[in-house]
Amino acid sequence: MDNFDLHNHSTASDGTLSPAQLLELAARQGVQAMALTDHDTVEGLEEAARAARSHGIAFVTGVEISVTWGDTTVHVVGLGIDPANADLANGLRSIREGRLGRGKRMADALEKLGFRGTLEAALAHAGDEKRLSRTHFARHLAESGAVKDAQQAFDKYLGKDKPAYVRHQWARLEDAMGWILGAGGVAVLAHPGRYGLKPLGRATLLDEFKRLGGEAIEVVTGSHRPEEYATWRRVAEQYGFLASRGSDFHGPGESPVMPGGLPPLPASLVPVWSRWAH
């Protein structure tokens, strides 16, 4: 099997490894082709591409765009994008500029729960206010001993419907799709099993995603439980989607799967990398 891992994060967004460190780890893990898909930014792609060349890994440009769909936040990965595309760059900039305001509202909510100084601590983890995310708050809460790990911070405080969750208006789905397709990329619905949608809502999202030019969904991903792979295999077959495989790796000790560590895609599916890898 070609060991393609097409969903990974670095310090350019909310990962704990620099792009170069991430590619070095991927090389040790036997990854043959990797995409860097940081949240709402392409800042790490140049460094990652250089590192991939030095390790003999095929590199795929990528980004993961935050989308508000109804009252649900969904993520769309763009693969094979031109990171210099002006519309994409402007769109991503517009999303990132909202991150600090959201962070301030999260910090206010956490302060009411008795946690002080969380904004400054989260910013120290992020390194840049335009990268600030819930993950950076979660790391601080874990580091301070308020929770046992970052996942518990989401489960108790930062996840949807939890006391420090802050709704935010990200990109519209049609805009995110337009930026990806306009930059020559393939649009992939990231970890579709993670959104908790009921069957009708799920079908509506998949229909809209396909109508707007979506070509693929993640089937085998670190953000799906192994027993979910078969569900999303059937969905890919039903809709005629290409299938993607990606660890959704954020850092050692934080992510359930290391880069390249997932099982192969089901043999009945057409991999998304068939669009460019021959």
TORTOR-454552 format. One record per residue (C-alpha): x, y, z. Coordinates in pm, whole numbers, plus 50000, padded with zeros to 5 digits. Layout:
residues N
<r><c1>X</c1><c2>Y</c2><c3>Z</c3></r>
...
END
This chain:
residues 278
<r><c1>50000</c1><c2>50000</c2><c3>50000</c3></r>
<r><c1>50110</c1><c2>50354</c2><c3>49929</c3></r>
<r><c1>50137</c1><c2>50514</c2><c3>50274</c3></r>
<r><c1>49963</c1><c2>50845</c2><c3>50208</c3></r>
<r><c1>49875</c1><c2>51060</c2><c3>50510</c3></r>
<r><c1>49675</c1><c2>51359</c2><c3>50394</c3></r>
<r><c1>49573</c1><c2>51537</c2><c3>50715</c3></r>
<r><c1>49835</c1><c2>51674</c2><c3>50955</c3></r>
<r><c1>49900</c1><c2>51986</c2><c3>51163</c3></r>
<r><c1>50210</c1><c2>52183</c2><c3>51260</c3></r>
<r><c1>50295</c1><c2>52484</c2><c3>51475</c3></r>
<r><c1>50166</c1><c2>52701</c2><c3>51189</c3></r>
<r><c1>49824</c1><c2>52632</c2><c3>51345</c3></r>
<r><c1>49763</c1><c2>52405</c2><c3>51645</c3></r>
<r><c1>50020</c1><c2>52128</c2><c3>51610</c3></r>
<r><c1>50312</c1><c2>52088</c2><c3>51851</c3></r>
<r><c1>50584</c1><c2>52013</c2><c3>51590</c3></r>
<r><c1>50727</c1><c2>52255</c2><c3>51336</c3></r>
<r><c1>50666</c1><c2>52162</c2><c3>50971</c3></r>
<r><c1>51025</c1><c2>52033</c2><c3>50944</c3></r>
<r><c1>50993</c1><c2>51826</c2><c3>51262</c3></r>
<r><c1>50664</c1><c2>51684</c2><c3>51139</c3></r>
<r><c1>50818</c1><c2>51568</c2><c3>50812</c3></r>
<r><c1>51115</c1><c2>51420</c2><c3>50996</c3></r>
<r><c1>50873</c1><c2>51218</c2><c3>51212</c3></r>
<r><c1>50677</c1><c2>51114</c2><c3>50903</c3></r>
<r><c1>50996</c1><c2>50985</c2><c3>50742</c3></r>
<r><c1>51072</c1><c2>50774</c2><c3>51050</c3></r>
<r><c1>50716</c1><c2>50638</c2><c3>51038</c3></r>
<r><c1>50750</c1><c2>50526</c2><c3>50677</c3></r>
<r><c1>50514</c1><c2>50782</c2><c3>50527</c3></r>
<r><c1>50557</c1><c2>50800</c2><c3>50149</c3></r>
<r><c1>50336</c1><c2>51101</c2><c3>50078</c3></r>
<r><c1>50212</c1><c2>51364</c2><c3>50320</c3></r>
<r><c1>49988</c1><c2>51669</c2><c3>50321</c3></r>
<r><c1>50021</c1><c2>51951</c2><c3>50570</c3></r>
<r><c1>49670</c1><c2>52080</c2><c3>50636</c3></r>
<r><c1>49695</c1><c2>52348</c2><c3>50901</c3></r>
<r><c1>49382</c1><c2>52530</c2><c3>51013</c3></r>
<r><c1>49303</c1><c2>52832</c2><c3>50798</c3></r>
<r><c1>49666</c1><c2>52898</c2><c3>50699</c3></r>
<r><c1>49923</c1><c2>52795</c2><c3>50440</c3></r>
<r><c1>50216</c1><c2>52948</c2><c3>50629</c3></r>
<r><c1>50390</c1><c2>52618</c2><c3>50698</c3></r>
<r><c1>50379</c1><c2>52474</c2><c3>50346</c3></r>
<r><c1>50708</c1><c2>52610</c2><c3>50216</c3></r>
<r><c1>50908</c1><c2>52476</c2><c3>50511</c3></r>
<r><c1>50723</c1><c2>52144</c2><c3>50494</c3></r>
<r><c1>50791</c1><c2>52108</c2><c3>50120</c3></r>
<r><c1>51164</c1><c2>52164</c2><c3>50171</c3></r>
<r><c1>51173</c1><c2>51907</c2><c3>50450</c3></r>
<r><c1>50975</c1><c2>51657</c2><c3>50244</c3></r>
<r><c1>51227</c1><c2>51685</c2><c3>49960</c3></r>
<r><c1>51516</c1><c2>51625</c2><c3>50199</c3></r>
<r><c1>51349</c1><c2>51307</c2><c3>50332</c3></r>
<r><c1>51231</c1><c2>51176</c2><c3>49995</c3></r>
<r><c1>50863</c1><c2>51212</c2><c3>50082</c3></r>
<r><c1>50612</c1><c2>51321</c2><c3>49818</c3></r>
<r><c1>50448</c1><c2>51640</c2><c3>49943</c3></r>
<r><c1>50090</c1><c2>51754</c2><c3>49888</c3></r>
<r><c1>49997</c1><c2>52114</c2><c3>49962</c3></r>
<r><c1>49695</c1><c2>52147</c2><c3>50186</c3></r>
<r><c1>49481</c1><c2>52352</c2><c3>50421</c3></r>
<r><c1>49191</c1><c2>52278</c2><c3>50656</c3></r>
<r><c1>48923</c1><c2>52546</c2><c3>50640</c3></r>
<r><c1>48684</c1><c2>52614</c2><c3>50929</c3></r>
<r><c1>48325</c1><c2>52640</c2><c3>50809</c3></r>
<r><c1>48003</c1><c2>52737</c2><c3>50983</c3></r>
<r><c1>47720</c1><c2>52523</c2><c3>50844</c3></r>
<r><c1>47395</c1><c2>52599</c2><c3>51021</c3></r>
<r><c1>47485</c1><c2>52574</c2><c3>51389</c3></r>
<r><c1>47763</c1><c2>52321</c2><c3>51324</c3></r>
<r><c1>48132</c1><c2>52384</c2><c3>51264</c3></r>
<r><c1>48262</c1><c2>52157</c2><c3>50991</c3></r>
<r><c1>48607</c1><c2>52134</c2><c3>50835</c3></r>
<r><c1>48692</c1><c2>52111</c2><c3>50467</c3></r>
<r><c1>49041</c1><c2>52007</c2><c3>50363</c3></r>
<r><c1>49182</c1><c2>52141</c2><c3>50038</c3></r>
<r><c1>49449</c1><c2>51919</c2><c3>49880</c3></r>
<r><c1>49680</c1><c2>52013</c2><c3>49595</c3></r>
<r><c1>49603</c1><c2>52383</c2><c3>49634</c3></r>
<r><c1>49810</c1><c2>52668</c2><c3>49497</c3></r>
<r><c1>49902</c1><c2>52846</c2><c3>49824</c3></r>
<r><c1>49976</c1><c2>53168</c2><c3>49636</c3></r>
<r><c1>49620</c1><c2>53198</c2><c3>49505</c3></r>
<r><c1>49498</c1><c2>53546</c2><c3>49600</c3></r>
<r><c1>49134</c1><c2>53458</c2><c3>49671</c3></r>
<r><c1>49239</c1><c2>53170</c2><c3>49894</c3></r>
<r><c1>49491</c1><c2>53388</c2><c3>50078</c3></r>
<r><c1>49235</c1><c2>53664</c2><c3>50134</c3></r>
<r><c1>48971</c1><c2>53418</c2><c3>50250</c3></r>
<r><c1>49201</c1><c2>53251</c2><c3>50499</c3></r>
<r><c1>49311</c1><c2>53588</c2><c3>50631</c3></r>
<r><c1>48948</c1><c2>53686</c2><c3>50694</c3></r>
<r><c1>48896</c1><c2>53370</c2><c3>50903</c3></r>
<r><c1>49213</c1><c2>53408</c2><c3>51108</c3></r>
<r><c1>49133</c1><c2>53767</c2><c3>51200</c3></r>
<r><c1>48838</c1><c2>53644</c2><c3>51407</c3></r>
<r><c1>49042</c1><c2>53408</c2><c3>51625</c3></r>
<r><c1>49157</c1><c2>53660</c2><c3>51887</c3></r>
<r><c1>48805</c1><c2>53790</c2><c3>51955</c3></r>
<r><c1>48679</c1><c2>53435</c2><c3>51998</c3></r>
<r><c1>48972</c1><c2>53361</c2><c3>52229</c3></r>
<r><c1>48887</c1><c2>53659</c2><c3>52449</c3></r>
<r><c1>48530</c1><c2>53534</c2><c3>52485</c3></r>
<r><c1>48656</c1><c2>53185</c2><c3>52578</c3></r>
<r><c1>48891</c1><c2>53336</c2><c3>52837</c3></r>
<r><c1>48601</c1><c2>53535</c2><c3>52986</c3></r>
<r><c1>48393</c1><c2>53218</c2><c3>53012</c3></r>
<r><c1>48681</c1><c2>53029</c2><c3>53173</c3></r>
<r><c1>48739</c1><c2>53312</c2><c3>53420</c3></r>
<r><c1>48377</c1><c2>53278</c2><c3>53536</c3></r>
<r><c1>48458</c1><c2>52913</c2><c3>53603</c3></r>
<r><c1>48755</c1><c2>53014</c2><c3>53819</c3></r>
<r><c1>49039</c1><c2>52988</c2><c3>53566</c3></r>
<r><c1>49243</c1><c2>53308</c2><c3>53546</c3></r>
<r><c1>49503</c1><c2>53416</c2><c3>53292</c3></r>
<r><c1>49397</c1><c2>53168</c2><c3>53029</c3></r>
<r><c1>49412</c1><c2>53409</c2><c3>52734</c3></r>
<r><c1>49776</c1><c2>53502</c2><c3>52795</c3></r>
<r><c1>49871</c1><c2>53138</c2><c3>52852</c3></r>
<r><c1>49688</c1><c2>53020</c2><c3>52540</c3></r>
<r><c1>49852</c1><c2>53294</c2><c3>52334</c3></r>
<r><c1>50192</c1><c2>53179</c2><c3>52461</c3></r>
<r><c1>50111</c1><c2>52830</c2><c3>52331</c3></r>
<r><c1>49983</c1><c2>52966</c2><c3>51998</c3></r>
<r><c1>50274</c1><c2>53203</c2><c3>51935</c3></r>
<r><c1>50050</c1><c2>53427</c2><c3>51723</c3></r>
<r><c1>49703</c1><c2>53562</c2><c3>51793</c3></r>
<r><c1>49586</c1><c2>53461</c2><c3>51445</c3></r>
<r><c1>49662</c1><c2>53096</c2><c3>51525</c3></r>
<r><c1>49476</c1><c2>53098</c2><c3>51857</c3></r>
<r><c1>49240</c1><c2>52803</c2><c3>51894</c3></r>
<r><c1>49057</c1><c2>52596</c2><c3>52154</c3></r>
<r><c1>49347</c1><c2>52351</c2><c3>52143</c3></r>
<r><c1>49583</c1><c2>52613</c2><c3>52285</c3></r>
<r><c1>49345</c1><c2>52675</c2><c3>52576</c3></r>
<r><c1>49312</c1><c2>52300</c2><c3>52626</c3></r>
<r><c1>49690</c1><c2>52257</c2><c3>52642</c3></r>
<r><c1>49717</c1><c2>52529</c2><c3>52905</c3></r>
<r><c1>49442</c1><c2>52373</c2><c3>53118</c3></r>
<r><c1>49619</c1><c2>52036</c2><c3>53100</c3></r>
<r><c1>49959</c1><c2>52191</c2><c3>53172</c3></r>
<r><c1>49822</c1><c2>52375</c2><c3>53476</c3></r>
<r><c1>49670</c1><c2>52056</c2><c3>53618</c3></r>
<r><c1>49310</c1><c2>52172</c2><c3>53584</c3></r>
<r><c1>49240</c1><c2>51864</c2><c3>53368</c3></r>
<r><c1>49434</c1><c2>51544</c2><c3>53310</c3></r>
<r><c1>49489</c1><c2>51607</c2><c3>52940</c3></r>
<r><c1>49380</c1><c2>51828</c2><c3>52651</c3></r>
<r><c1>49095</c1><c2>51594</c2><c3>52556</c3></r>
<r><c1>48943</c1><c2>51626</c2><c3>52902</c3></r>
<r><c1>48953</c1><c2>52005</c2><c3>52861</c3></r>
<r><c1>48730</c1><c2>51968</c2><c3>52556</c3></r>
<r><c1>48506</c1><c2>51713</c2><c3>52727</c3></r>
<r><c1>48452</c1><c2>51932</c2><c3>53035</c3></r>
<r><c1>48485</c1><c2>52292</c2><c3>52921</c3></r>
<r><c1>48564</c1><c2>52366</c2><c3>52556</c3></r>
<r><c1>48360</c1><c2>52123</c2><c3>52348</c3></r>
<r><c1>48029</c1><c2>52211</c2><c3>52190</c3></r>
<r><c1>47759</c1><c2>52285</c2><c3>52451</c3></r>
<r><c1>48018</c1><c2>52292</c2><c3>52732</c3></r>
<r><c1>48042</c1><c2>52598</c2><c3>52962</c3></r>
<r><c1>48339</c1><c2>52767</c2><c3>52790</c3></r>
<r><c1>48237</c1><c2>52686</c2><c3>52432</c3></r>
<r><c1>48200</c1><c2>52999</c2><c3>52220</c3></r>
<r><c1>48008</c1><c2>52992</c2><c3>51896</c3></r>
<r><c1>48186</c1><c2>53164</c2><c3>51612</c3></r>
<r><c1>48104</c1><c2>53250</c2><c3>51254</c3></r>
<r><c1>48366</c1><c2>53087</c2><c3>51032</c3></r>
<r><c1>48356</c1><c2>53075</c2><c3>50651</c3></r>
<r><c1>48041</c1><c2>52982</c2><c3>50463</c3></r>
<r><c1>48063</c1><c2>52641</c2><c3>50297</c3></r>
<r><c1>48017</c1><c2>52788</c2><c3>49950</c3></r>
<r><c1>48300</c1><c2>53036</c2><c3>50009</c3></r>
<r><c1>48543</c1><c2>52772</c2><c3>50141</c3></r>
<r><c1>48465</c1><c2>52548</c2><c3>49846</c3></r>
<r><c1>48516</c1><c2>52834</c2><c3>49604</c3></r>
<r><c1>48856</c1><c2>52918</c2><c3>49753</c3></r>
<r><c1>48975</c1><c2>52557</c2><c3>49733</c3></r>
<r><c1>48851</c1><c2>52493</c2><c3>49381</c3></r>
<r><c1>48969</c1><c2>52834</c2><c3>49262</c3></r>
<r><c1>49317</c1><c2>52747</c2><c3>49390</c3></r>
<r><c1>49317</c1><c2>52427</c2><c3>49185</c3></r>
<r><c1>49257</c1><c2>52200</c2><c3>49483</c3></r>
<r><c1>49045</c1><c2>51897</c2><c3>49562</c3></r>
<r><c1>48786</c1><c2>51955</c2><c3>49836</c3></r>
<r><c1>48766</c1><c2>51683</c2><c3>50101</c3></r>
<r><c1>48510</c1><c2>51675</c2><c3>50384</c3></r>
<r><c1>48724</c1><c2>51617</c2><c3>50693</c3></r>
<r><c1>48630</c1><c2>51352</c2><c3>50954</c3></r>
<r><c1>48257</c1><c2>51354</c2><c3>50865</c3></r>
<r><c1>48175</c1><c2>51124</c2><c3>51156</c3></r>
<r><c1>48278</c1><c2>51387</c2><c3>51410</c3></r>
<r><c1>47995</c1><c2>51635</c2><c3>51361</c3></r>
<r><c1>47720</c1><c2>51447</c2><c3>51544</c3></r>
<r><c1>47463</c1><c2>51516</c2><c3>51274</c3></r>
<r><c1>47138</c1><c2>51325</c2><c3>51261</c3></r>
<r><c1>47073</c1><c2>51127</c2><c3>50938</c3></r>
<r><c1>46876</c1><c2>51403</c2><c3>50765</c3></r>
<r><c1>47133</c1><c2>51669</c2><c3>50855</c3></r>
<r><c1>47416</c1><c2>51444</c2><c3>50744</c3></r>
<r><c1>47251</c1><c2>51378</c2><c3>50409</c3></r>
<r><c1>47184</c1><c2>51749</c2><c3>50358</c3></r>
<r><c1>47549</c1><c2>51835</c2><c3>50429</c3></r>
<r><c1>47680</c1><c2>51565</c2><c3>50196</c3></r>
<r><c1>47439</c1><c2>51669</c2><c3>49919</c3></r>
<r><c1>47540</c1><c2>52034</c2><c3>49950</c3></r>
<r><c1>47910</c1><c2>51950</c2><c3>49968</c3></r>
<r><c1>47884</c1><c2>51745</c2><c3>49648</c3></r>
<r><c1>47673</c1><c2>52008</c2><c3>49470</c3></r>
<r><c1>47938</c1><c2>52271</c2><c3>49545</c3></r>
<r><c1>48214</c1><c2>52060</c2><c3>49391</c3></r>
<r><c1>48327</c1><c2>51838</c2><c3>49678</c3></r>
<r><c1>48498</c1><c2>51528</c2><c3>49548</c3></r>
<r><c1>48612</c1><c2>51331</c2><c3>49852</c3></r>
<r><c1>48551</c1><c2>51248</c2><c3>50216</c3></r>
<r><c1>48787</c1><c2>51122</c2><c3>50483</c3></r>
<r><c1>48705</c1><c2>50759</c2><c3>50554</c3></r>
<r><c1>49006</c1><c2>50631</c2><c3>50749</c3></r>
<r><c1>49111</c1><c2>50907</c2><c3>50988</c3></r>
<r><c1>49246</c1><c2>50941</c2><c3>51339</c3></r>
<r><c1>48927</c1><c2>51134</c2><c3>51419</c3></r>
<r><c1>48704</c1><c2>50833</c2><c3>51341</c3></r>
<r><c1>48677</c1><c2>50528</c2><c3>51560</c3></r>
<r><c1>48784</c1><c2>50212</c2><c3>51371</c3></r>
<r><c1>48426</c1><c2>50082</c2><c3>51380</c3></r>
<r><c1>48317</c1><c2>50394</c2><c3>51188</c3></r>
<r><c1>48535</c1><c2>50321</c2><c3>50885</c3></r>
<r><c1>48273</c1><c2>50086</c2><c3>50735</c3></r>
<r><c1>47998</c1><c2>50348</c2><c3>50774</c3></r>
<r><c1>48195</c1><c2>50608</c2><c3>50580</c3></r>
<r><c1>48306</c1><c2>50351</c2><c3>50321</c3></r>
<r><c1>47938</c1><c2>50295</c2><c3>50244</c3></r>
<r><c1>47874</c1><c2>50669</c2><c3>50228</c3></r>
<r><c1>48165</c1><c2>50717</c2><c3>49986</c3></r>
<r><c1>48030</c1><c2>50439</c2><c3>49767</c3></r>
<r><c1>47674</c1><c2>50576</c2><c3>49781</c3></r>
<r><c1>47776</c1><c2>50929</c2><c3>49679</c3></r>
<r><c1>48059</c1><c2>50836</c2><c3>49444</c3></r>
<r><c1>48314</c1><c2>51021</c2><c3>49658</c3></r>
<r><c1>48685</c1><c2>50959</c2><c3>49641</c3></r>
<r><c1>48826</c1><c2>50847</c2><c3>49976</c3></r>
<r><c1>49095</c1><c2>51014</c2><c3>50183</c3></r>
<r><c1>49317</c1><c2>50882</c2><c3>50461</c3></r>
<r><c1>49473</c1><c2>51110</c2><c3>50721</c3></r>
<r><c1>49585</c1><c2>51082</c2><c3>51079</c3></r>
<r><c1>49472</c1><c2>51433</c2><c3>51183</c3></r>
<r><c1>49797</c1><c2>51438</c2><c3>51376</c3></r>
<r><c1>49862</c1><c2>51731</c2><c3>51611</c3></r>
<r><c1>50150</c1><c2>51607</c2><c3>51822</c3></r>
<r><c1>50306</c1><c2>51312</c2><c3>52006</c3></r>
<r><c1>50099</c1><c2>51219</c2><c3>52308</c3></r>
<r><c1>49801</c1><c2>51424</c2><c3>52190</c3></r>
<r><c1>49685</c1><c2>51233</c2><c3>51885</c3></r>
<r><c1>49554</c1><c2>50876</c2><c3>51882</c3></r>
<r><c1>49746</c1><c2>50786</c2><c3>51565</c3></r>
<r><c1>50098</c1><c2>50871</c2><c3>51454</c3></r>
<r><c1>50156</c1><c2>50990</c2><c3>51095</c3></r>
<r><c1>50125</c1><c2>50696</c2><c3>50857</c3></r>
<r><c1>49988</c1><c2>50471</c2><c3>51132</c3></r>
<r><c1>49635</c1><c2>50419</c2><c3>51004</c3></r>
<r><c1>49511</c1><c2>50102</c2><c3>50831</c3></r>
<r><c1>49471</c1><c2>50117</c2><c3>50453</c3></r>
<r><c1>49161</c1><c2>50247</c2><c3>50283</c3></r>
<r><c1>48901</c1><c2>49981</c2><c3>50200</c3></r>
<r><c1>48991</c1><c2>49820</c2><c3>49868</c3></r>
<r><c1>48650</c1><c2>49903</c2><c3>49718</c3></r>
<r><c1>48718</c1><c2>50278</c2><c3>49730</c3></r>
<r><c1>48907</c1><c2>50502</c2><c3>49489</c3></r>
<r><c1>49173</c1><c2>50697</c2><c3>49681</c3></r>
<r><c1>49172</c1><c2>51075</c2><c3>49647</c3></r>
<r><c1>49540</c1><c2>51062</c2><c3>49552</c3></r>
<r><c1>49444</c1><c2>50887</c2><c3>49230</c3></r>
<r><c1>49371</c1><c2>51243</c2><c3>49112</c3></r>
<r><c1>49743</c1><c2>51323</c2><c3>49097</c3></r>
<r><c1>49953</c1><c2>51015</c2><c3>49186</c3></r>
<r><c1>50010</c1><c2>50761</c2><c3>48909</c3></r>
END
